[in-house]
Amino acid sequence: MKKILFFLLFISINVLKAQENKPFSNFDIGFYGGINFYNTNNVRGDFLVEIKTNLIPSLKLKASTGYFRTTQPYSYTVRKYSANTFIDSLPRFFANKYNVVSKNYDIFPLTLGIQYNFFQSIFSPYISIDAAYNFINTSIETSPPEVWSYNSIDEIPAEFKENQKNERLPDNSYGIILGAGTSYHISSKLNLDIRYLFKYDSKIINTHHFIVGICF
C-alpha cells in the first residue's frame, strides 16, 4: 500500500510540474519608463506596456506597445519661393530661406518578440529580440525664416528656383530591437525589470534606450 501511495505521489508531482511548464500557462504585464537618444545631446522619453507569456521555462513570448519621442539633429538650408494674390488681384512673389535644425519623431510602436532567460534567481539576466512596426508623426524644427518680396517671378534670384523639392516625411517604419537586461524578484508576484535596447529602423535614425519597469 505504501508503495502504491508513493507511486501516486510521484506521478502527481510530475503532472503538476508538467502543468507549470506548459506553454502559455502564465502571463505577466509590465509598465516601463525611461530615456532614449540618438546622441547624448538629444535625450527624450520612453513609455512602454508589455505582456509576456512562457513558451518553455527559459523562453518567453512577448508583445508591447507604447510611445517615445526621439530627435535627429540636422543642418541644411532650404530656399524656395511662392506666389500669392492680394485684394487688388495683383500677384506677389515671395522668396523664403530657413535652416532645418532637427527632425522630431513621435513614435507609437507595436512589437512582437522573444526573451531568453539565462537562469531564474533573485536576479534573472536575459537577452531579447523583437520585430517592430512603428506609426510615426514627424515634425521639423527650423530657424526663423527670412522672406523677400518681389513683383514678378523674374525678379526672384535663381538660387530660390533651383532644387525645389518637397521632402516626404515618414509616417511608418519597420525595425528590429536587440535587448539585454535583468529582472529583480521583489516577491513571487512582483519584479523590477531593467533593460537596454538598441533599435534598428528602416526609415529613421537608430536609437539607444534605457528603461525600467515593474512586472506583475
N, CA, C and O of each residue as an XYZ file, in Angstrom:
864
protein
N       0.823     -1.207      0.000
C       0.000      0.000      0.000
C       0.866      1.270      0.000
O       0.584      2.237     -0.707
N       1.931      1.232      0.819
C       2.833      2.375      0.879
C       3.483      2.621     -0.479
O       3.662      3.765     -0.898
N       3.843      1.503     -1.178
C       4.460      1.638     -2.485
C       3.504      2.275     -3.489
O       3.911      3.083     -4.322
N       2.224      1.901     -3.398
C       1.214      2.454     -4.301
C       1.039      3.951     -4.033
O       0.964      4.744     -4.972
N       0.972      4.342     -2.747
C       0.819      5.752     -2.385
C       2.030      6.565     -2.845
O       1.890      7.678     -3.351
N       3.219      5.991     -2.662
C       4.432      6.673     -3.104
C       4.424      6.862     -4.621
O       4.800      7.918     -5.130
N       3.992      5.831     -5.327
C       3.930      5.911     -6.785
C       2.925      6.972     -7.232
O       3.216      7.747     -8.143
N       1.761      7.018     -6.613
C       0.745      8.021     -6.952
C       1.244      9.432     -6.655
O       1.000     10.364     -7.421
N       1.953      9.575     -5.519
C       2.506     10.880     -5.166
C       3.548     11.310     -6.200
O       3.584     12.472     -6.605
N       4.389     10.374     -6.624
C       5.409     10.666     -7.642
C       4.770     11.110     -8.948
O       5.216     12.080     -9.561
N       3.728     10.406     -9.377
C       3.014     10.767    -10.611
C       2.368     12.133    -10.468
O       2.423     12.931    -11.404
N       1.758     12.429     -9.327
C       1.073     13.716     -9.122
C       2.042     14.882     -9.192
O       1.743     15.919     -9.785
N       3.227     14.699     -8.570
C       4.231     15.775     -8.587
C       4.688     16.066    -10.005
O       4.827     17.226    -10.394
N       4.924     14.998    -10.785
C       5.363     15.184    -12.166
C       4.286     15.791    -13.042
O       4.591     16.563    -13.950
N       3.020     15.454    -12.782
C       1.915     16.064    -13.528
C       1.834     17.546    -13.232
O       1.634     18.357    -14.136
N       1.992     17.906    -11.947
C       1.951     19.315    -11.569
C       3.103     20.086    -12.193
O       2.914     21.213    -12.653
N       4.295     19.496    -12.217
C       5.435     20.149    -12.850
C       5.208     20.341    -14.334
O       5.544     21.387    -14.888
N       4.640     19.337    -14.980
C       4.357     19.442    -16.415
C       3.366     20.556    -16.691
O       3.493     21.268    -17.687
N       2.374     20.716    -15.815
C       1.385     21.786    -15.996
C       2.020     23.157    -15.801
O       1.686     24.112    -16.503
N       2.960     23.248    -14.819
C       3.621     24.531    -14.575
C       4.457     24.961    -15.769
O       4.576     26.155    -16.046
N       5.041     23.991    -16.483
C       5.911     24.295    -17.610
C       5.167     24.311    -18.938
O       5.779     24.489    -19.992
N       3.881     24.131    -18.894
C       3.088     24.105    -20.116
C       3.116     25.478    -20.777
O       2.964     26.488    -20.090
N       3.309     25.541    -22.113
C       3.318     26.843    -22.795
C       2.037     27.631    -22.546
O       0.947     27.063    -22.483
N       2.182     28.936    -22.408
C       1.070     29.871    -22.199
C       0.332     29.617    -20.885
O      -0.847     29.946    -20.758
N       1.034     29.027    -19.902
C       0.377     28.727    -18.626
C       0.377     29.922    -17.681
O      -0.359     29.916    -16.695
N       1.193     30.961    -17.957
C       1.141     32.162    -17.120
C       1.454     33.394    -17.966
O       2.136     33.320    -18.988
N       0.940     34.511    -17.510
C       1.113     35.779    -18.215
C       1.591     36.845    -17.230
O       1.182     36.871    -16.070
N       2.469     37.725    -17.723
C       2.941     38.872    -16.942
C       2.659     40.145    -17.727
O       2.684     40.151    -18.957
N       2.395     41.209    -17.005
C       2.262     42.524    -17.635
C       3.234     43.479    -16.961
O       3.392     43.464    -15.741
N       3.885     44.314    -17.771
C       4.857     45.252    -17.246
C       4.633     46.660    -17.768
O       4.177     46.856    -18.894
N       4.961     47.633    -16.935
C       4.872     49.046    -17.295
C       6.266     49.654    -17.133
O       6.886     49.544    -16.075
N       6.750     50.300    -18.207
C       8.127     50.768    -18.246
C       8.195     52.261    -18.584
O       7.343     52.794    -19.294
N       9.214     52.907    -18.063
C       9.532     54.274    -18.435
C      11.037     54.420    -18.530
O      11.778     53.654    -17.915
N      11.495     55.404    -19.301
C      12.931     55.577    -19.423
C      13.301     56.661    -20.403
O      12.535     57.594    -20.643
N      14.493     56.526    -20.969
C      15.011     57.531    -21.892
C      15.497     56.860    -23.170
O      15.793     55.666    -23.186
N      15.574     57.647    -24.241
C      16.189     57.200    -25.485
C      16.985     58.357    -26.064
O      16.748     59.521    -25.741
N      17.941     58.011    -26.934
C      18.718     59.065    -27.570
C      19.395     58.545    -28.822
O      19.750     57.372    -28.933
N      19.560     59.475    -29.770
C      20.382     59.253    -30.961
C      21.831     59.588    -30.627
O      22.752     58.858    -30.994
N      22.013     60.691    -29.934
C      23.279     61.008    -29.272
C      22.947     61.671    -27.945
O      21.798     62.044    -27.709
N      23.934     61.821    -27.083
C      23.663     62.276    -25.718
C      23.207     63.727    -25.636
O      22.813     64.182    -24.563
N      23.251     64.457    -26.735
C      22.749     65.828    -26.739
C      21.251     65.894    -27.002
O      20.649     66.964    -26.915
N      20.644     64.744    -27.325
C      19.222     64.736    -27.687
C      18.504     63.602    -26.952
O      18.072     62.626    -27.565
N      18.384     63.746    -25.627
C      17.746     62.725    -24.796
C      16.248     62.996    -24.725
O      15.827     64.120    -24.449
N      15.448     61.965    -24.974
C      13.992     62.077    -24.924
C      13.414     60.911    -24.117
O      14.155     60.033    -23.674
N      12.089     60.905    -23.927
C      11.457     59.951    -23.026
C      10.826     58.742    -23.704
O      10.517     58.770    -24.895
N      10.640     57.677    -22.921
C      10.021     56.426    -23.353
C       8.883     56.048    -22.413
O       8.928     56.341    -21.218
N       7.855     55.389    -22.969
C       6.832     54.721    -22.157
C       6.442     53.446    -22.878
O       6.260     53.449    -24.096
N       6.311     52.346    -22.129
C       6.079     51.046    -22.751
C       5.184     50.193    -21.868
O       5.331     50.187    -20.646
N       4.249     49.469    -22.492
C       3.436     48.449    -21.829
C       3.713     47.126    -22.526
O       3.640     47.038    -23.751
N       4.030     46.100    -21.747
C       4.455     44.822    -22.328
C       3.731     43.660    -21.658
O       3.530     43.653    -20.444
N       3.340     42.670    -22.476
C       2.737     41.431    -21.988
C       3.658     40.275    -22.374
O       4.134     40.207    -23.507
N       3.909     39.357    -21.417
C       4.766     38.205    -21.672
C       4.072     36.921    -21.235
O       3.289     36.908    -20.286
N       4.380     35.844    -21.952
C       3.911     34.514    -21.569
C       5.022     33.511    -21.835
O       5.891     33.744    -22.675
N       4.990     32.395    -21.115
C       6.059     31.408    -21.245
C       5.826     30.484    -22.440
O       4.693     30.105    -22.738
N       6.920     30.129    -23.119
C       6.902     29.083    -24.144
C       7.514     27.808    -23.570
O       6.896     26.744    -23.582
N       8.737     27.937    -23.069
C       9.387     26.926    -22.255
C       9.951     27.657    -21.045
O       9.926     28.888    -21.031
N      10.460     26.959    -20.022
C      10.896     27.662    -18.811
C      11.861     28.820    -19.043
O      11.802     29.813    -18.318
N      12.748     28.724    -20.032
C      13.749     29.771    -20.238
C      13.411     30.733    -21.378
O      14.158     31.678    -21.632
N      12.299     30.501    -22.059
C      11.959     31.303    -23.240
C      10.547     31.864    -23.120
O       9.602     31.139    -22.810
N      10.418     33.173    -23.373
C       9.126     33.836    -23.263
C       8.768     34.542    -24.568
O       9.628     35.074    -25.270
N       7.491     34.528    -24.865
C       6.941     35.287    -25.981
C       6.406     36.594    -25.429
O       5.748     36.606    -24.389
N       6.687     37.712    -26.126
C       6.243     38.996    -25.591
C       5.738     39.917    -26.689
O       6.164     39.830    -27.841
N       4.831     40.794    -26.313
C       4.286     41.807    -27.214
C       4.171     43.111    -26.434
O       3.943     43.106    -25.224
N       4.334     44.237    -27.147
C       4.306     45.515    -26.443
C       3.791     46.627    -27.342
O       3.738     46.501    -28.565
N       3.418     47.708    -26.697
C       3.090     48.954    -27.376
C       3.470     50.094    -26.446
O       3.788     49.868    -25.279
N       3.438     51.313    -26.960
C       3.821     52.437    -26.118
C       4.004     53.702    -26.924
O       3.369     53.902    -27.960
N       4.879     54.545    -26.430
C       5.153     55.822    -27.096
C       6.555     56.270    -26.727
O       6.971     56.137    -25.576
N       7.289     56.803    -27.702
C       8.514     57.512    -27.390
C       8.758     58.581    -28.446
O       8.315     58.463    -29.588
N       9.461     59.610    -28.047
C       9.861     60.682    -28.956
C      11.375     60.672    -29.062
O      12.083     60.513    -28.068
N      11.859     60.843    -30.285
C      13.296     60.948    -30.487
C      13.581     62.076    -31.457
O      12.749     62.401    -32.304
N      14.754     62.673    -31.337
C      15.131     63.840    -32.129
C      16.402     63.550    -32.913
O      17.385     63.048    -32.368
N      16.364     63.876    -34.205
C      17.527     63.719    -35.068
C      18.035     65.093    -35.477
O      17.319     65.827    -36.158
N      19.250     65.462    -35.080
C      19.775     66.774    -35.474
C      20.058     66.831    -36.970
O      20.537     65.866    -37.566
N      19.757     67.966    -37.554
C      20.011     68.200    -38.981
C      20.656     69.560    -39.136
O      20.608     70.391    -38.228
N      21.263     69.784    -40.298
C      21.833     71.096    -40.596
C      21.908     71.275    -42.104
O      22.892     70.894    -42.739
N      20.856     71.861    -42.670
C      20.881     72.223    -44.090
C      19.927     73.388    -44.317
O      19.036     73.648    -43.509
N      20.131     74.081    -45.431
C      19.364     75.291    -45.736
C      18.341     75.004    -46.820
O      18.632     74.328    -47.807
N      17.143     75.526    -46.624
C      16.058     75.391    -47.607
C      15.788     76.762    -48.219
O      15.626     77.750    -47.503
N      15.740     76.813    -49.557
C      15.373     78.023    -50.290
C      14.223     77.678    -51.229
O      14.295     76.699    -51.972
N      13.157     78.486    -51.196
C      12.026     78.226    -52.070
C      11.256     79.521    -52.283
O      11.507     80.526    -51.617
N      10.318     79.482    -53.219
C       9.502     80.676    -53.474
C       8.039     80.277    -53.599
O       7.706     79.107    -53.789
N       7.178     81.281    -53.486
C       5.736     81.066    -53.605
C       5.093     82.307    -54.183
O       5.685     83.387    -54.189
N       3.858     82.140    -54.674
C       3.097     83.256    -55.250
C       1.793     83.421    -54.495
O       1.149     82.437    -54.133
N       1.400     84.676    -54.256
C       0.132     84.972    -53.595
C      -0.578     86.082    -54.352
O       0.057     86.886    -55.034
N      -1.903     86.118    -54.226
C      -2.713     87.175    -54.839
C      -3.389     87.984    -53.741
O      -4.039     87.418    -52.862
N      -3.241     89.303    -53.788
C      -3.825     90.163    -52.771
C      -5.210     90.650    -53.214
O      -5.724     90.234    -54.253
N      -5.795     91.528    -52.417
C      -7.144     92.015    -52.673
C      -7.249     92.715    -54.019
O      -8.273     92.615    -54.695
N      -6.195     93.422    -54.411
C      -6.228     94.130    -55.688
C      -5.962     93.202    -56.878
O      -5.829     93.663    -58.012
N      -5.886     91.891    -56.613
C      -5.700     90.861    -57.655
C      -4.345     90.927    -58.342
O      -4.136     90.270    -59.362
N      -3.433     91.705    -57.800
C      -2.085     91.760    -58.366
C      -1.235     90.661    -57.727
O      -1.185     90.558    -56.502
N      -0.569     89.843    -58.537
C       0.254     88.768    -57.974
C       1.469     89.327    -57.256
O       2.011     90.369    -57.625
N       1.874     88.622    -56.238
C       3.054     88.992    -55.479
C       3.860     87.723    -55.226
O       3.285     86.675    -54.931
N       5.185     87.803    -55.340
C       6.035     86.628    -55.211
C       6.952     86.786    -53.994
O       7.447     87.869    -53.683
N       7.148     85.666    -53.336
C       7.944     85.679    -52.105
C       9.028     84.607    -52.164
O       8.784     83.475    -52.581
N      10.208     84.983    -51.743
C      11.321     84.032    -51.601
C      11.562     83.795    -50.113
O      11.590     84.739    -49.324
N      11.737     82.513    -49.731
C      11.910     82.131    -48.332
C      13.219     81.374    -48.150
O      13.625     80.582    -49.001
N      13.859     81.632    -47.036
C      15.089     80.924    -46.698
C      15.074     80.611    -45.202
O      14.802     81.483    -44.376
N      15.373     79.349    -44.866
C      15.481     78.961    -43.453
C      16.384     77.737    -43.326
O      16.644     77.038    -44.306
N      16.848     77.495    -42.127
C      17.695     76.335    -41.838
C      16.891     75.272    -41.096
O      16.163     75.581    -40.153
N      17.025     74.025    -41.525
C      16.438     72.907    -40.788
C      17.385     72.555    -39.642
O      18.570     72.300    -39.860
N      16.850     72.543    -38.420
C      17.667     72.293    -37.225
C      17.570     70.833    -36.784
O      18.577     70.228    -36.417
N      16.368     70.270    -36.818
C      16.190     68.886    -36.373
C      14.877     68.341    -36.897
O      13.996     69.086    -37.327
N      14.768     67.020    -36.850
C      13.514     66.334    -37.124
C      13.087     65.616    -35.842
O      13.872     64.892    -35.228
N      11.834     65.831    -35.453
C      11.296     65.214    -34.244
C      10.316     64.117    -34.638
O       9.422     64.332    -35.455
N      10.495     62.936    -34.046
C       9.642     61.797    -34.361
C       8.857     61.380    -33.117
O       9.441     61.016    -32.097
N       7.530     61.436    -33.213
C       6.664     60.847    -32.198
C       6.287     59.457    -32.685
O       5.636     59.314    -33.720
N       6.696     58.430    -31.939
C       6.623     57.056    -32.427
C       5.727     56.222    -31.518
O       5.850     56.251    -30.294
N       4.817     55.472    -32.157
C       3.912     54.559    -31.460
C       4.193     53.146    -31.989
O       3.652     52.761    -33.025
N       5.035     52.367    -31.288
C       5.463     51.070    -31.810
C       4.522     49.930    -31.414
O       3.896     49.962    -30.355
N       4.438     48.925    -32.285
C       3.840     47.630    -31.981
C       4.936     46.592    -32.174
O       5.525     46.512    -33.252
N       5.218     45.797    -31.146
C       6.331     44.854    -31.233
C       5.892     43.445    -30.859
O       4.940     43.248    -30.104
N       6.607     42.477    -31.404
C       6.421     41.064    -31.078
C       7.801     40.427    -31.048
O       8.577     40.593    -31.989
N       8.121     39.696    -29.972
C       9.454     39.139    -29.870
C       9.561     38.023    -28.859
O       8.561     37.549    -28.320
N      10.805     37.606    -28.607
C      11.087     36.560    -27.634
C      12.152     37.038    -26.668
O      12.984     37.885    -26.993
N      12.104     36.469    -25.462
C      13.073     36.790    -24.416
C      13.641     35.484    -23.856
O      12.891     34.593    -23.458
N      14.973     35.380    -23.830
C      15.629     34.190    -23.307
C      16.263     34.501    -21.958
O      17.133     35.367    -21.860
N      15.827     33.796    -20.922
C      16.383     33.961    -19.582
C      17.494     32.936    -19.362
O      17.292     31.741    -19.578
N      18.673     33.406    -18.930
C      19.797     32.504    -18.710
C      19.567     31.589    -17.511
O      19.910     30.407    -17.551
N      18.984     32.136    -16.445
C      18.630     31.314    -15.280
C      17.635     32.105    -14.433
O      17.499     33.319    -14.580
N      16.950     31.398    -13.553
C      15.964     32.006    -12.678
C      16.539     32.088    -11.272
O      16.881     31.069    -10.673
N      16.645     33.313    -10.746
C      17.155     33.519     -9.398
C      16.608     34.853     -8.902
O      15.650     35.380     -9.467
N      17.212     35.402     -7.846
C      16.804     36.743     -7.406
C      17.026     37.731     -8.537
O      16.174     38.575     -8.813
N      18.186     37.620     -9.194
C      18.440     38.345    -10.433
C      18.368     37.353    -11.590
O      19.009     36.303    -11.554
N      17.593     37.684    -12.607
C      17.410     36.804    -13.766
C      17.810     37.555    -15.034
O      16.980     38.243    -15.627
N      19.074     37.432    -15.461
C      19.517     38.139    -16.678
C      18.926     37.504    -17.929
O      18.625     36.310    -17.952
N      18.765     38.321    -18.969
C      18.156     37.825    -20.198
C      18.625     38.638    -21.390
O      19.191     39.722    -21.243
N      18.376     38.090    -22.581
C      18.535     38.801    -23.841
C      17.221     38.696    -24.600
O      16.411     37.813    -24.316
N      17.001     39.587    -25.564
C      15.731     39.577    -26.292
C      15.922     40.108    -27.708
O      16.889     40.808    -28.011
N      14.978     39.755    -28.555
C      14.918     40.299    -29.912
C      13.454     40.489    -30.271
O      12.620     39.629    -29.988
N      13.143     41.629    -30.900
C      11.767     41.957    -31.271
C      11.720     42.480    -32.700
O      12.664     43.105    -33.185
N      10.600     42.211    -33.360
C      10.270     42.869    -34.624
C       9.265     43.969    -34.309
O       8.361     43.770    -33.497
N       9.415     45.141    -34.953
C       8.568     46.290    -34.622
C       7.959     46.896    -35.876
O       8.595     46.957    -36.928
N       6.723     47.340    -35.745
C       6.085     48.197    -36.739
C       5.753     49.503    -36.033
O       5.134     49.502    -34.969
N       6.170     50.624    -36.631
C       6.041     51.922    -35.974
C       5.098     52.854    -36.727
O       5.210     53.019    -37.941
N       4.178     53.454    -36.001
C       3.401     54.588    -36.509
C       4.153     55.848    -36.102
O       4.514     56.009    -34.936
N       4.393     56.748    -37.066
C       5.270     57.896    -36.816
C       4.572     59.204    -37.174
O       3.940     59.321    -38.224
N       4.694     60.166    -36.300
C       4.303     61.542    -36.601
C       5.582     62.379    -36.592
O       6.222     62.529    -35.552
N       5.954     62.925    -37.759
C       7.219     63.634    -37.909
C       6.999     65.136    -38.011
O       6.110     65.594    -38.729
N       7.801     65.889    -37.301
C       7.766     67.351    -37.405
C       9.195     67.858    -37.579
O      10.155     67.221    -37.145
N       9.314     69.019    -38.224
C      10.620     69.614    -38.498
C      10.764     70.899    -37.697
O       9.856     71.729    -37.675
N      11.892     71.057    -37.049
C      12.209     72.289    -36.325
C      13.164     73.117    -37.172
O      14.189     72.614    -37.632
N      12.826     74.389    -37.379
C      13.630     75.247    -38.252
C      14.010     76.545    -37.539
O      13.460     76.898    -36.496
N      14.957     77.226    -38.136
C      15.297     78.571    -37.684
C      14.224     79.539    -38.177
O      13.464     79.186    -39.079
N      14.133     80.754    -37.612
C      13.184     81.739    -38.127
C      13.454     82.030    -39.607
O      14.608     82.239    -39.981
N      12.422     82.048    -40.456
C      12.648     82.232    -41.895
C      12.962     83.687    -42.259
O      12.536     84.629    -41.591
N      13.706     83.823    -43.319
C      13.923     85.130    -43.941
C      13.055     85.177    -45.201
O      13.013     84.217    -45.970
N      12.361     86.305    -45.407
C      11.403     86.417    -46.513
C      11.672     87.693    -47.306
O      11.877     88.767    -46.741
N      11.666     87.543    -48.642
C      11.811     88.688    -49.533
C      10.613     88.719    -50.481
O      10.102     87.679    -50.896
N      10.174     89.946    -50.818
C       9.003     90.125    -51.677
C       9.418     90.678    -53.046
O      10.305     91.527    -53.142
N       8.751     90.173    -54.122
C       9.059     90.605    -55.488
C       7.766     90.808    -56.274
O       6.728     90.218    -55.976
N       7.873     91.680    -57.306
C       6.703     91.972    -58.140
C       6.483     90.938    -59.239
O       5.357     90.769    -59.707
N       7.531     90.251    -59.651
C       7.408     89.245    -60.706
C       8.331     88.081    -60.412
O       9.280     88.196    -59.637
N       8.035     86.955    -61.047
C       8.837     85.758    -60.822
C      10.257     85.923    -61.381
O      11.198     85.284    -60.910
N      10.395     86.788    -62.389
C      11.714     87.005    -62.979
C      12.668     87.712    -62.023
O      13.886     87.594    -62.153
N      12.114     88.444    -61.065
C      12.959     89.156    -60.109
C      13.541     88.235    -59.039
O      14.506     88.605    -58.370
N      12.972     87.045    -58.869
C      13.439     86.126    -57.822
C      14.805     85.574    -58.199
O      14.976     85.102    -59.323
N      15.774     85.616    -57.306
C      17.100     85.053    -57.609
C      17.020     83.573    -57.968
O      16.167     82.839    -57.470
N      17.919     83.161    -58.834
C      17.889     81.793    -59.352
C      18.049     80.756    -58.247
O      17.512     79.655    -58.364
N      18.775     81.079    -57.177
C      19.019     80.104    -56.118
C      17.737     79.661    -55.418
O      17.688     78.586    -54.819
N      16.690     80.503    -55.499
C      15.411     80.139    -54.888
C      14.553     79.295    -55.825
O      13.582     78.679    -55.385
N      14.893     79.261    -57.090
C      14.124     78.496    -58.074
C      14.697     77.095    -58.291
O      14.008     76.212    -58.802
N      15.942     76.894    -57.907
C      16.598     75.607    -58.115
C      16.350     74.681    -56.924
O      16.115     75.116    -55.797
N      16.412     73.398    -57.225
C      16.289     72.359    -56.200
C      15.020     72.503    -55.368
O      15.024     72.292    -54.156
N      13.951     72.862    -56.040
C      12.658     72.931    -55.363
C      12.165     71.500    -55.121
O      11.866     70.775    -56.070
N      12.083     71.103    -53.865
C      11.628     69.753    -53.566
C      10.809     69.755    -52.282
O      11.065     70.521    -51.353
N       9.829     68.884    -52.265
C       9.029     68.690    -51.069
C       9.463     67.370    -50.427
O       9.197     66.290    -50.954
N      10.123     67.478    -49.303
C      10.630     66.275    -48.634
C       9.472     65.491    -48.035
O       8.627     66.050    -47.337
N       9.442     64.210    -48.309
C       8.390     63.350    -47.768
C       8.800     62.860    -46.386
O       9.840     62.221    -46.226
N       7.980     63.161    -45.399
C       8.282     62.774    -44.025
C       7.675     61.407    -43.737
O       6.534     61.157    -44.126
N       8.404     60.512    -43.065
C       7.892     59.158    -42.826
C       6.715     59.147    -41.855
O       6.705     59.883    -40.869
N       5.719     58.300    -42.146
C       4.601     58.121    -41.217
C       4.522     56.688    -40.692
O       3.633     56.362    -39.906
N       5.454     55.827    -41.126
C       5.540     54.469    -40.595
C       6.921     53.905    -40.907
O       7.638     54.434    -41.756
N       7.285     52.843    -40.226
C       8.568     52.185    -40.480
C       8.557     50.803    -39.844
O       7.664     50.459    -39.070
N       9.582     50.015    -40.195
C       9.801     48.709    -39.586
C      11.127     48.738    -38.840
O      11.993     49.565    -39.125
N      11.278     47.830    -37.886
C      12.528     47.813    -37.149
C      12.798     46.493    -36.456
O      11.909     45.653    -36.316
N      14.044     46.324    -36.022
C      14.481     45.201    -35.206
C      15.048     45.767    -33.910
O      15.812     46.732    -33.933
N      14.677     45.171    -32.787
C      15.108     45.653    -31.480
C      15.907     44.558    -30.778
O      15.399     43.458    -30.559
N      17.154     44.859    -30.427
C      18.002     43.947    -29.665
C      18.084     44.447    -28.228
O      18.285     45.638    -27.987
N      17.927     43.537    -27.282
C      17.896     43.970    -25.895
C      18.646     43.050    -24.948
O      18.883     41.882    -25.257
N      19.020     43.590    -23.786
C      19.633     42.833    -22.702
C      19.211     43.487    -21.393
O      19.106     44.710    -21.299
N      18.973     42.662    -20.397
C      18.540     43.226    -19.127
C      18.528     42.190    -18.034
O      19.049     41.087    -18.199
N      17.929     42.550    -16.908
C      17.782     41.622    -15.799
C      16.530     41.967    -15.015
O      16.134     43.129    -14.923
N      15.917     40.942    -14.455
C      14.774     41.114    -13.565
C      15.225     40.883    -12.128
O      16.003     39.968    -11.856
N      14.740     41.705    -11.215
C      14.988     41.518     -9.788
C      13.680     41.110     -9.138
O      12.694     41.845     -9.192
N      13.674     39.940     -8.524
C      12.442     39.385     -7.964
C      12.178     39.986     -6.585
O      12.781     39.578     -5.592
N      11.276     40.951     -6.538
C      10.910     41.583     -5.274
C      10.071     40.633     -4.437
O      10.274     40.506     -3.230
N       9.116     39.960     -5.098
C       8.270     38.954     -4.451
C       7.847     37.951     -5.510
O       8.253     38.061     -6.666
N       7.045     36.987     -5.132
C       6.592     35.970     -6.083
C       5.698     36.562     -7.165
O       5.537     35.964     -8.229
N       5.120     37.718     -6.907
C       4.199     38.340     -7.862
C       4.719     39.636     -8.462
O       4.077     40.210     -9.341
N       5.877     40.108     -7.998
C       6.340     41.434     -8.413
C       7.829     41.403     -8.748
O       8.643     40.917     -7.963
N       8.180     41.939     -9.948
C       9.571     42.000    -10.393
C       9.926     43.421    -10.819
O       9.107     44.136    -11.396
N      11.156     43.811    -10.525
C      11.726     45.041    -11.063
C      12.552     44.658    -12.284
O      13.410     43.780    -12.200
N      12.301     45.304    -13.408
C      12.950     44.937    -14.673
C      13.743     46.128    -15.199
O      13.201     47.225    -15.343
N      15.025     45.912    -15.487
C      15.908     46.947    -16.026
C      16.491     46.431    -17.329
O      16.994     45.309    -17.383
N      16.428     47.248    -18.392
C      16.952     46.749    -19.667
C      17.512     47.869    -20.550
O      17.167     49.043    -20.421
N      18.391     47.437    -21.446
C      18.926     48.299    -22.503
C      18.452     47.749    -23.841
O      18.457     46.537    -24.053
N      18.038     48.646    -24.756
C      17.573     48.265    -26.084
C      18.294     49.076    -27.142
O      18.578     50.258    -26.949
N      18.585     48.433    -28.259
C      19.079     49.161    -29.425
C      18.117     48.896    -30.569
O      17.878     47.745    -30.931
N      17.563     49.966    -31.141
C      16.527     49.853    -32.161
C      17.074     50.225    -33.534
O      17.473     51.365    -33.772
N      17.086     49.242    -34.432
C      17.399     49.474    -35.842
C      16.099     49.836    -36.556
O      15.078     49.180    -36.352
N      16.128     50.878    -37.392
C      14.911     51.318    -38.056
C      15.111     51.418    -39.552
O      16.201     51.736    -40.028
N      14.028     51.139    -40.303
C      14.123     51.131    -41.762
C      14.101     52.522    -42.384
O      14.570     52.691    -43.510
N      13.565     53.534    -41.678
C      13.390     54.856    -42.284
C      13.965     56.002    -41.469
O      14.333     57.033    -42.033
N      14.050     55.843    -40.167
C      14.548     56.943    -39.341
C      15.813     56.485    -38.617
O      16.341     55.407    -38.892
N      16.287     57.305    -37.703
C      17.547     57.031    -37.020
C      17.444     55.812    -36.095
O      16.366     55.477    -35.605
N      18.585     55.161    -35.871
C      18.681     54.099    -34.876
C      18.905     54.736    -33.501
O      19.598     55.747    -33.387
N      18.319     54.142    -32.463
C      18.338     54.794    -31.154
C      18.689     53.816    -30.036
O      18.439     52.614    -30.133
N      19.283     54.372    -28.960
C      19.569     53.644    -27.725
C      18.455     53.927    -26.719
O      17.942     55.044    -26.646
N      18.085     52.902    -25.941
C      17.013     53.043    -24.952
C      17.434     52.399    -23.636
O      17.938     51.276    -23.618
N      17.222     53.119    -22.536
C      17.385     52.576    -21.189
C      16.042     52.724    -20.480
O      15.544     53.836    -20.306
N      15.458     51.593    -20.069
C      14.139     51.655    -19.452
C      14.101     50.810    -18.177
O      14.862     49.855    -18.021
N      13.200     51.186    -17.276
C      12.991     50.482    -16.006
C      11.495     50.286    -15.840
O      10.702     51.179    -16.139
N      11.109     49.085    -15.351
C       9.686     48.838    -15.195
C       9.369     47.895    -14.055
O      10.252     47.272    -13.465
N       8.086     47.809    -13.765
C       7.547     46.895    -12.777
C       6.681     45.860    -13.498
O       5.803     46.224    -14.280
N       6.923     44.577    -13.240
C       6.161     43.492    -13.855
C       5.437     42.706    -12.774
O       5.981     42.466    -11.696
N       4.213     42.312    -13.071
C       3.449     41.507    -12.106
C       2.456     40.611    -12.835
O       1.720     39.858    -12.196
